[in-house]
Amino acid sequence: MDNGWTFMSKDAVFDLFSRYVSPPKALFFRQVGIDFVMGKREGPYIWDVDGRKRLIDCHINGGVFNLGHRHPDIVRTLREALNTLDIGNHHLVSDLRARLGQRLAELTPGDLTYTVFGVGGGEAIDLAIKVARAYTQRTKIISVRGGYHGHTGLALAAGDEKYRRPFGPPPPGFLQVPFGDLDAMRRAVDEDTAAVILETVPATYGMPIPTRAYLQGVWNLCRERGALYIADEVQAGLGRTGRVWAVEHFDIVPDILVTGKGLSGGIYPITATILREPLMKVFEPDPFIHISTFGGAEVGIPVALKVLDITAHPDFLAHVQTLARFFQERMRPFAEKYAGLFVQLRQLGLMMGLELTSPQLGPVFTRVAYDMGLLMIYANNDPRVVQFLPPLIITEDVAEEIVQRVDRTLEFMYRMHP
Ligand SMILES: Cc1ncc(COP(=O)(O)O)c(C=O)c1O
């Protein structure tokens, strides 16, 4: 690499990683035959450290690489920012944070106005839950089973039990209901409910696309009963669905909108918890009641602003919509061609999941697709579904290449078990 960084051999990396980072993780990847160590990366591609294998990245860390790897404008922006900026001081008033806050307010619907910056998505969700509780003076937080909001304290408590089990009892007040079941939500939301938190499209649950009636129903219920609606758009936001925010498809103005992952441009981590105007009341008695030392680090803000400029451009969103139609049309025949194996493409824009017929098949697909040159990982909370998140910047040629590789993957699986 041009800064003089040289990668070790793959075996050396695996050994060192086993010794000093995570022996079980290294073992897992060896056992499943995915002994990949990321080396060169560019656009939609990542190469194995030994340079022998190239994958099209259709996992993209759930949206981190929405703009592909090392997007030239993003890299240039960070380089320029480094000439004058550093982390800044999170206690002080900041020019750059003010500008990014303004841009986010301009791009979000309704009176979503104020941004609290963070570093990771879990932290941003924690803050959303804290604000909901402080604002409503209520305790209960309702989420959906299969939903995923991160592995920090309150975000973890809002997620599935399997991620919490080894770590002792959860904090009180969290309740999960089945996804898509408005009656269950109606029974759950009561006068002690501070908030309902929903991913607009639940990614770790395999991209089930909510109906308009469901999301509108939950939103209305919240407003009727004085609970807040938190939209987790850590994955679904930032152009992924063909709109800047996925809630726009459903005409919902959440009380709190959380974004992360892609806001980093894949280069500098930053997250945002965007609050409706009245919620600032929570910080009036003590503006230092919530702190994040690295949240909204100034040097990363030009990157986030560049990401938003690229993402909100009408031509960019139109490109996402064109690609979405392309995948829909090209993959529709797979349901018939691979009947008994492939069910359907779940899809809202380029937020996509390949629904297979059984939970054993997701991991098999991931493994076979790897051999076919695709990084695509099954959904942890519903392994029937393989998450399919290509970078938003791909050309139609790359999209065609992806379709052909998916086709070959399914064909291989079909021949093994017709
Ligand atoms: C929908 C959603 N919310 C929150 C998070 C947590 O983000 P982070 O891993 O940056 O803490 C994730 C991470 O995958 C996510 O997918």
Ligand as a Chemical Component Dictionary entry (heavy atoms), coordinates in Angstrom:
data_LIG
# 
_chem_comp.id                   LIG 
_chem_comp.type                 NON-POLYMER 
_chem_comp.pdbx_formal_charge   0 
_chem_comp.three_letter_code    LIG 
# 
loop_
_chem_comp_atom.comp_id 
_chem_comp_atom.atom_id 
_chem_comp_atom.alt_atom_id 
_chem_comp_atom.type_symbol 
_chem_comp_atom.charge 
_chem_comp_atom.model_Cartn_x 
_chem_comp_atom.model_Cartn_y 
_chem_comp_atom.model_Cartn_z 
_chem_comp_atom.pdbx_ordinal 
LIG C1 C1 C 0 -29.997 -1.755 12.615 1  
LIG C2 C2 C 0 -28.768 -1.628 13.453 2  
LIG N1 N1 N 0 -28.796 -0.827 14.526 3  
LIG C3 C3 C 0 -27.719 -0.658 15.301 4  
LIG C4 C4 C 0 -26.535 -1.323 15.039 5  
LIG C5 C5 C 0 -25.350 -1.142 15.924 6  
LIG O1 O1 O 0 -24.351 -0.443 15.295 7  
LIG P1 P1 P 0 -22.832 -0.571 15.787 8  
LIG O2 O2 O 0 -22.348 -1.945 15.446 9  
LIG O3 O3 O 0 -22.135 0.529  15.037 10 
LIG O4 O4 O 0 -22.843 -0.329 17.277 11 
LIG C6 C6 C 0 -26.467 -2.161 13.937 12 
LIG C7 C7 C 0 -25.225 -2.897 13.623 13 
LIG O5 O5 O 0 -25.168 -3.814 12.871 14 
LIG C8 C8 C 0 -27.619 -2.325 13.129 15 
LIG O6 O6 O 0 -27.607 -3.140 12.075 16 
# 
loop_
_chem_comp_bond.comp_id 
_chem_comp_bond.atom_id_1 
_chem_comp_bond.atom_id_2 
_chem_comp_bond.value_order 
_chem_comp_bond.pdbx_ordinal 
LIG C1 C2 SING 1  
LIG C2 N1 SING 2  
LIG C2 C8 DOUB 3  
LIG N1 C3 DOUB 4  
LIG C3 C4 SING 5  
LIG C4 C5 SING 6  
LIG C4 C6 DOUB 7  
LIG C5 O1 SING 8  
LIG O1 P1 SING 9  
LIG P1 O2 DOUB 10 
LIG P1 O3 SING 11 
LIG P1 O4 SING 12 
LIG C6 C7 SING 13 
LIG C6 C8 SING 14 
LIG C7 O5 DOUB 15 
LIG C8 O6 SING 16 
# 
